[in-house]
Amino acid sequence: MRIIEIHLQSLLLLVAVFCCITSCTTDDYSTGEGDYSYYSAEMAVLSLSDSLVSKAELDDGRILGLNSPLKSSVLRKNFSQSLMGDSCRLMLHFNKGAETSTTVASTKLHGADAVMMPLIALADTLQKAVKTDPLSITSSWKAKNGKFYNYNLSVKVGKMDEEQQAQTIGIVCDSVSAATETIYLRLAHDQNNVPEYYSIDAFLSISRKQIDDIFTHYGIYNISDPKVKLSVNTYQGKKTIAL
């Protein structure tokens, strides 16, 4: 299943695209299967400054060495919603090899999930209201390196084999508090009349840099450890996820 990418006032991004990487010696992306004895799934940032990508930075600060290099051009094409400038943020699925305090070796890369990196829109600059159709938050966590606030979403879709199901997801900043160093965010979601028959996972990250930039925009500087409160409309009602 594939969900197309759409943009709305630079606010809303697509739900997620799941692509699996077997090897980037070709441009093909397909589901890979193998020995999962040392299987791991971790978010990472991959620099696309070179034509081939041979390593990634994990959220615990360690460097993951990729057993097969990945083509930057293919990553840009298939994970456009995961781009951060000249880098790409992905949930990588791999088998772990040798580990040290600073490095991890992958013996097999099974695939990757897109991680949405939406730009945060300021509520006081929006020209029209955004939708907050319900979805579910499966889990949330702050990256060990402090650079990202991460969310695993569960989104309802129609037929699992449909090629395109256009939904949009984005983040709105409603307010900030200098006293408590807290930013109050709202998850925007437009179901766009897509039938709600099945649930799929989608991953979203908010960068610490974006949060710092918003505090600075409001004249608040030197925030040491910002707290993020994300308001989400779920099927059980509105909830606030605090990280």
SERO-4910 file (N, C-alpha, C, O; in steps of 0.05 Angstrom, whole numbers):
BEGIN
 pado doro    nc1    nc2    nc3   cac1   cac2   cac3    cc1    cc2    cc3    oc1    oc2    oc3
  Met    A     17    -24      0      0      0      0     17     25      0     39     25     12
  Arg    A      8     45    -13     24     70    -16      5     93    -12    -17     93    -21
  Ile    A     15    113      3     -1    137      7     14    161     -5     37    166      2
  Ile    A      1    176    -22     14    197    -36     21    220    -18      8    225      3
  Glu    A     41    235    -25     49    258    -10     34    282    -20     33    287    -44
  Ile    A     22    298     -2      9    322    -10     16    344     10     21    338     33
  His    A     17    369      1     24    391     18      1    411     18    -12    415     -2
  Leu    A     -5    423     41    -26    442     44    -15    466     60    -11    463     84
  Gln    A    -11    489     48      0    512     61     25    506     77     29    518     99
  Ser    A     41    489     66     66    481     79     62    470    107     80    470    124
  Leu    A     37    459    112     31    450    139     28    420    140     40    407    157
  Leu    A     12    409    123      4    381    125     20    363    107     24    369     83
  Leu    A     30    341    119     46    322    103     32    295    103     13    290    118
  Leu    A     41    278     85     27    252     82     30    235    107     47    240    124
  Val    A     12    215    108     12    197    131     38    182    133     54    186    152
  Ala    A     44    164    114     69    150    114     71    133     89     51    126     77
  Val    A     96    129     81    101    110     59    119     88     70    140     94     81
  Phe    A    111     63     67    128     41     76    143     30     52    131     21     33
  Cys    A    168     31     54    185     20     33    206      2     46    216     10     67
  Cys    A    213    -20     35    234    -37     46    258    -36     28    255    -37      3
  Ile    A    281    -36     40    306    -34     25    319    -61     27    325    -71     49
  Thr    A    325    -73      4    341    -97      4    370    -91     -2    388   -101     11
  Ser    A    374    -74    -21    401    -65    -28    399    -42    -47    380    -41    -64
  Cys    A    417    -23    -45    416     -1    -64    436     -3    -86    444     16    -98
  Thr    A    445    -28    -92    460    -32   -116    441    -30   -140    450    -28   -163
  Thr    A    415    -31   -134    394    -26   -154    376     -5   -143    378      3   -120
  Asp    A    356      3   -159    337     23   -150    311     10   -139    292     23   -134
  Asp    A    312    -16   -136    288    -31   -127    285    -30    -97    304    -32    -83
  Tyr    A    259    -28    -88    253    -30    -60    232    -52    -58    210    -50    -69
  Ser    A    238    -72    -43    219    -94    -39    222   -106    -11    243   -102      2
  Thr    A    202   -120     -2    203   -132     25    225   -152     26    228   -169      9
  Gly    A    241   -149     47    263   -168     51    258   -186     75    246   -178     95
  Glu    A    266   -211     73    263   -230     94    289   -244     99    305   -248     80
  Gly    A    294   -251    124    320   -264    130    321   -273    159    300   -277    171
  Asp    A    344   -275    169    348   -284    196    344   -261    215    359   -241    215
  Tyr    A    323   -263    232    316   -241    250    326   -246    279    315   -233    297
  Ser    A    345   -263    282    355   -269    309    365   -244    323    362   -242    347
  Tyr    A    377   -226    308    388   -202    320    374   -177    310    386   -156    306
  Tyr    A    348   -181    305    332   -160    292    329   -136    310    325   -138    335
  Ser    A    331   -112    298    327    -87    313    312    -67    296    316    -67    271
  Ala    A    296    -50    308    283    -28    293    288     -2    308    280      1    331
  Glu    A    303     16    296    311     41    309    310     64    289    315     61    266
  Met    A    303     88    300    303    112    283    332    121    280    349    118    297
  Ala    A    336    133    256    363    142    250    362    165    230    342    169    217
  Val    A    384    180    229    388    201    209    410    194    190    432    186    198
  Leu    A    404    196    164    423    189    144    430    214    128    413    228    117
  Ser    A    456    220    126    465    243    110    464    235     81    474    214     73
  Leu    A    453    253     64    450    248     35    470    265     19    466    269     -5
  Ser    A    490    276     32    509    294     19    526    279     -2    535    292    -21
  Asp    A    530    253      2    545    237    -17    525    220    -34    503    216    -25
  Ser    A    534    210    -56    516    195    -73    509    168    -61    487    157    -66
  Leu    A    527    157    -45    522    132    -31    523    136     -1    540    151      9
  Val    A    504    124     13    503    126     43    512    100     55    500     79     50
  Ser    A    533    101     71    544     77     83    540     76    114    548     56    126
  Lys    A    529     97    125    525     97    154    502    115    162    492    131    146
  Ala    A    493    112    187    470    128    197    475    133    226    488    118    240
  Glu    A    464    156    236    466    163    264    441    154    279    419    164    273
  Leu    A    444    135    297    421    126    313    414    146    335    430    164    341
  Asp    A    390    143    346    381    162    366    395    160    393    392    178    410
  Asp    A    411    139    396    427    138    421    455    150    417    472    149    435
  Gly    A    459    162    393    485    175    388    505    158    374    526    168    365
  Arg    A    500    132    372    519    114    359    516    115    329    496    122    318
  Ile    A    538    107    315    538    106    286    533     77    277    547     59    285
  Leu    A    513     74    260    506     48    249    520     45    222    515     61    204
  Gly    A    537     25    220    549     19    194    531      1    177    524    -20    186
  Leu    A    525     10    153    507     -5    136    523    -26    120    543    -19    108
  Asn    A    514    -50    120    528    -72    106    528    -68     75    547    -77     62
  Ser    A    508    -54     65    507    -48     36    500    -18     34    481     -9     46
  Pro    A    515     -3     18    510     25     15    483     31      1    474     15    -15
  Leu    A    471     53      9    445     61     -2    449     85    -20    465    102    -15
  Lys    A    433     86    -42    435    109    -61    420    133    -50    396    131    -44
  Ser    A    433    156    -47    420    180    -38    396    187    -56    375    196    -46
  Ser    A    400    184    -82    379    192   -101    354    175    -97    331    186   -100
  Val    A    357    150    -91    333    132    -86    320    139    -60    295    139    -58
  Leu    A    335    146    -40    324    154    -14    308    180    -17    286    182     -6
  Arg    A    319    199    -32    305    224    -36    279    220    -50    258    232    -43
  Lys    A    278    202    -70    254    197    -85    233    183    -69    210    190    -70
  Asn    A    241    162    -53    221    146    -39    214    156    -12    193    147     -1
  Phe    A    230    174      0    225    183     27    225    214     28    237    225     46
  Ser    A    212    226      9    213    256      8    201    269     33    209    290     41
  Gln    A    181    255     46    168    267     69    186    264     94    179    274    115
  Ser    A    209    249     91    227    245    114    252    262    112    270    259    129
  Leu    A    253    280     92    277    295     88    279    319    108    259    331    115
  Met    A    303    324    117    310    347    133    334    360    120    357    353    126
  Gly    A    330    379    103    352    390     88    366    369     71    353    357     54
  Asp    A    391    364     77    406    345     62    409    318     78    428    303     73
  Ser    A    390    313     95    389    289    111    362    276    109    343    288    100
  Cys    A    361    251    116    336    235    115    332    221    142    351    208    152
  Arg    A    308    222    153    302    208    179    285    184    173    263    186    162
  Leu    A    294    160    182    280    135    176    279    118    201    296    119    219
  Met    A    259    100    202    259     78    221    271     54    206    259     43    188
  Leu    A    295     47    214    310     25    201    304     -1    214    303     -3    239
  His    A    302    -22    198    298    -49    208    323    -65    199    328    -69    175
  Phe    A    338    -75    218    364    -88    211    372   -109    231    361   -110    253
  Asn    A    390   -126    223    403   -145    241    428   -133    252    445   -122    237
  Lys    A    431   -134    279    455   -123    291    478   -142    290    475   -166    292
  Gly    A    502   -130    285    527   -145    287    542   -136    311    531   -133    333
  Ala    A    568   -132    308    585   -123    330    577    -95    340    571    -78    324
  Glu    A    578    -91    366    571    -66    378    594    -56    396    607    -72    409
  Thr    A    597    -29    397    615    -16    416    599      7    428    575     10    423
  Ser    A    611     22    445    598     45    457    591     67    438    575     84    443
  Thr    A    605     67    414    601     88    395    591     78    367    583     94    351
  Thr    A    592     52    362    585     42    336    568     17    338    569      2    358
  Val    A    553     11    316    538    -13    313    541    -22    284    540     -5    266
  Ala    A    546    -48    280    547    -58    252    521    -72    245    510    -87    261
  Ser    A    511    -67    221    488    -82    211    497   -104    193    514    -99    175
  Thr    A    487   -128    197    494   -151    180    474   -154    158    479   -167    138
  Lys    A    450   -143    161    429   -144    141    409   -122    146    399   -118    168
  Leu    A    403   -106    125    383    -85    127    358    -96    114    357   -100     90
  His    A    337    -99    130    312   -111    121    293    -90    108    278    -97     89
  Gly    A    294    -66    117    276    -46    105    276    -20    121    292    -17    140
  Ala    A    258     -2    114    256     24    128    228     34    126    215     32    105
  Asp    A    219     47    148    194     62    148    200     91    145    220    102    155
  Ala    A    183    105    130    185    134    129    179    146    156    162    136    171
  Val    A    193    167    163    187    183    188    179    211    179    196    225    168
  Met    A    155    218    184    146    245    176    161    266    192    164    264    216
  Met    A    169    287    178    183    310    191    168    335    183    179    352    169
  Pro    A    144    339    193    128    363    185    139    388    197    148    389    220
  Leu    A    137    410    182    143    436    192    121    444    211     97    440    205
  Ile    A    128    456    234    108    465    253     96    491    245    111    511    241
  Ala    A     70    492    242     56    517    234     48    532    260     40    519    279
  Leu    A     50    558    259     41    575    282     11    580    280      2    590    259
  Ala    A     -4    575    301    -33    578    300    -41    606    294    -61    610    280
  Asp    A    -26    626    303    -33    654    299    -27    664    271    -32    687    264
  Thr    A    -16    646    254    -11    654    226    -28    638    206    -28    644    182
  Leu    A    -44    619    216    -61    603    198    -84    620    187    -96    636    201
  Gln    A    -89    617    162   -111    632    149   -138    617    151   -158    629    147
  Lys    A   -137    592    157   -162    577    161   -157    554    181   -135    546    185
  Ala    A   -179    544    193   -177    523    212   -168    497    200   -173    492    176
  Val    A   -153    481    215   -145    455    205   -161    433    219   -172    437    241
  Lys    A   -164    411    205   -180    389    216   -164    373    236   -139    371    235
  Thr    A   -178    361    255   -165    343    275   -182    317    276   -192    310    297
  Asp    A   -183    304    253   -197    278    252   -183    258    270   -158    260    274
  Pro    A   -197    239    283   -185    221    302   -165    202    290   -168    193    267
  Leu    A   -145    195    306   -127    173    301   -116    164    328   -126    173    348
  Ser    A    -98    145    328    -88    135    353    -58    139    356    -43    139    336
  Ile    A    -49    143    380    -20    145    387    -13    119    400    -22    114    423
  Thr    A      4    103    387     12     77    399     33     80    420     32     67    441
  Ser    A     53     98    415     74    103    434     87    130    428     84    140    406
  Ser    A    102    140    447    117    165    443    142    164    461    142    152    482
  Trp    A    163    176    451    188    175    466    207    197    456    205    206    434
  Lys    A    224    206    474    245    226    467    271    211    461    279    193    475
  Ala    A    283    220    439    308    208    431    329    211    452    331    231    466
  Lys    A    346    190    456    366    191    476    386    214    471    398    224    490
  Asn    A    391    221    446    409    243    440    396    270    444    409    291    440
  Gly    A    370    270    451    356    295    456    348    311    431    338    334    434
  Lys    A    353    300    408    348    316    383    320    313    372    312    329    355
  Phe    A    304    293    381    278    288    369    258    279    390    265    267    410
  Tyr    A    233    287    385    210    277    399    194    259    380    185    269    359
  Asn    A    190    234    387    181    214    368    153    203    375    146    200    398
  Tyr    A    138    197    354    110    187    358    104    165    338    110    167    314
  Asn    A     93    143    349     83    121    332     53    124    330     39    120    350
  Leu    A     43    130    306     14    134    302      2    109    290     15     93    278
  Ser    A    -24    107    295    -40     86    282    -62    100    267    -79    113    278
  Val    A    -62     96    240    -80    111    223    -99     92    208    -90     71    199
  Lys    A   -124     99    207   -144     82    193   -143     87    163   -142    110    154
  Val    A   -144     65    148   -144     67    118   -166     48    107   -179     34    122
  Gly    A   -169     50     80   -188     33     67   -176      6     60   -164     -7     77
  Lys    A   -178     -2     35   -167    -27     26   -136    -27     28   -123     -7     21
  Met    A   -125    -49     39    -97    -49     43    -80    -49     17    -57    -42     18
  Asp    A    -92    -57     -5    -77    -59    -30    -81    -34    -48    -72    -34    -71
  Glu    A    -95    -14    -38    -99     10    -54    -72     25    -57    -57     27    -38
  Glu    A    -67     35    -81    -42     49    -86    -41     76    -73    -20     84    -63
  Gln    A    -63     91    -73    -63    118    -63    -86    123    -45   -110    119    -52
  Gln    A    -80    133    -21   -101    141     -2    -91    167     10    -74    167     28
  Ala    A   -103    189      1    -92    215      9   -103    224     35   -126    233     37
  Gln    A    -87    223     56    -93    235     82    -70    254     88    -49    253     76
  Thr    A    -75    273    106    -54    292    113    -51    294    143    -71    292    158
  Ile    A    -27    298    151    -20    300    179     -1    324    182     17    327    166
  Gly    A     -4    340    203     15    362    208     15    369    237      0    358    253
  Ile    A     30    389    244     33    399    272     28    429    273     39    444    256
  Val    A     12    437    292      7    465    297     16    473    325     11    458    344
  Cys    A     30    495    327     38    506    353     17    525    363     12    546    350
  Asp    A      4    519    385    -17    537    396     -6    558    415    -16    580    415
  Ser    A     15    551    430     26    570    449     52    559    460     59    536    457
  Val    A     67    577    474     92    569    488     91    582    515     79    603    519
  Ser    A    105    570    534    107    582    561    137    584    569    151    564    570
  Ala    A    146    608    573    173    612    582    177    603    610    199    592    617
  Ala    A    157    606    627    159    599    656    164    569    660    180    561    676
  Thr    A    150    553    644    152    524    647    169    511    624    172    486    624
  Glu    A    179    527    606    194    518    583    179    496    568    189    475    560
  Thr    A    153    502    563    135    483    550    124    494    524    117    517    522
  Ile    A    123    477    504    111    484    478     86    467    475     86    442    479
  Tyr    A     64    480    468     38    466    466     31    462    436     27    482    422
  Leu    A     31    437    428     26    431    400      0    416    396    -12    405    415
  Arg    A    -10    417    371    -35    403    364    -30    387    339    -18    397    320
  Leu    A    -39    361    339    -36    344    316    -59    349    297    -82    345    304
  Ala    A    -54    359    273    -74    363    253    -76    338    235    -56    326    228
  His    A   -101    330    229   -105    305    213   -130    308    196   -151    313    207
  Asp    A   -127    305    171   -150    305    152   -153    276    141   -137    268    125
  Gln    A   -174    262    149   -179    235    140   -186    235    110   -183    215     96
  Asn    A   -197    258    101   -203    262     72   -223    240     62   -220    232     39
  Asn    A   -241    232     79   -262    213     71   -251    185     64   -266    169     51
  Val    A   -227    179     71   -216    152     67   -230    133     86   -232    138    110
  Pro    A   -240    110     76   -254     91     93   -235     82    116   -211     80    112
  Glu    A   -247     76    139   -231     68    162   -234     39    169   -247     31    188
  Tyr    A   -223     22    151   -226     -7    154   -203    -20    168   -206    -39    184
  Tyr    A   -179    -10    163   -155    -23    173   -137     -2    186   -139     22    180
  Ser    A   -119    -11    204   -100      8    217    -72      3    206    -64    -20    203
  Ile    A    -57     24    201    -29     22    193    -13     39    212    -22     59    223
  Asp    A     12     31    215     31     47    231     42     70    215     47     68    191
  Ala    A     46     93    228     59    116    216     77    128    237     70    128    261
  Phe    A    100    138    229    120    149    248    124    179    243    125    188    220
  Leu    A    126    194    264    129    223    262    150    232    282    150    223    305
  Ser    A    167    250    274    187    262    292    186    292    291    181    304    270
  Ile    A    190    305    314    192    334    316    220    340    326    229    329    346
  Ser    A    235    356    311    262    361    318    265    382    340    249    400    342
  Arg    A    285    378    357    291    397    378    297    425    366    291    445    377
  Lys    A    310    424    342    317    450    330    292    466    323    291    490    327
  Gln    A    272    453    312    247    467    306    234    479    331    225    502    330
  Ile    A    235    464    353    224    474    378    239    498    388    227    518    396
  Asp    A    266    497    387    282    519    395    277    544    378    275    566    388
  Asp    A    273    539    352    268    562    334    241    575    340    239    600    338
  Ile    A    221    560    349    195    571    355    197    588    381    186    610    383
  Phe    A    211    577    401    216    593    425    230    619    419    222    641    428
  Thr    A    250    618    402    264    642    393    246    661    379    248    685    383
  His    A    228    651    362    209    668    348    193    684    367    186    707    361
  Tyr    A    186    673    390    170    688    410    188    702    431    178    711    451
  Gly    A    214    705    425    231    720    442    240    705    467    247    718    487
  Ile    A    239    679    467    247    662    489    273    647    482    273    633    462
  Tyr    A    294    652    498    320    641    490    331    622    512    322    622    535
  Asn    A    351    607    504    366    590    523    348    570    538    351    568    563
  Ile    A    330    557    525    313    536    537    331    512    540    341    501    521
  Ser    A    334    502    565    352    480    570    340    453    563    354    436    551
  Asp    A    315    449    571    303    422    567    273    427    561    257    423    579
  Pro    A    266    434    537    238    440    530    220    416    534    227    394    528
  Lys    A    196    422    545    175    402    548    155    405    525    147    427    518
  Val    A    148    383    513    130    383    490    103    370    499    103    347    508
  Lys    A     82    384    496     55    373    501     39    374    475     33    395    464
  Leu    A     33    350    465     20    347    439     -9    339    444    -15    317    455
  Ser    A    -28    355    435    -57    349    437    -65    333    413    -60    341    390
  Val    A    -78    310    418    -86    292    397   -115    285    400   -124    278    422
  Asn    A   -130    286    378   -158    276    379   -158    246    372   -153    239    349
  Thr    A   -163    229    392   -163    200    388   -192    190    387   -211    206    391
  Tyr    A   -195    165    381   -222    153    380   -234    150    408   -258    145    411
  Gln    A   -218    154    429   -227    155    456   -230    183    467   -235    187    491
  Gly    A   -227    203    450   -229    230    459   -202    244    457   -182    232    449
  Lys    A   -201    270    465   -176    285    463   -157    277    485   -165    273    509
  Lys    A   -132    274    478   -111    267    497    -87    285    493    -83    296    471
  Thr    A    -71    289    514    -47    304    512    -23    286    518    -22    274    540
  Ile    A     -5    285    500     19    268    503     42    287    511     49    305    497
  Ala    A     53    281    535     74    298    546    101    284    544    103    261    552
  Leu    A    121    298    533    148    288    531    167    308    542    191    304    543
***
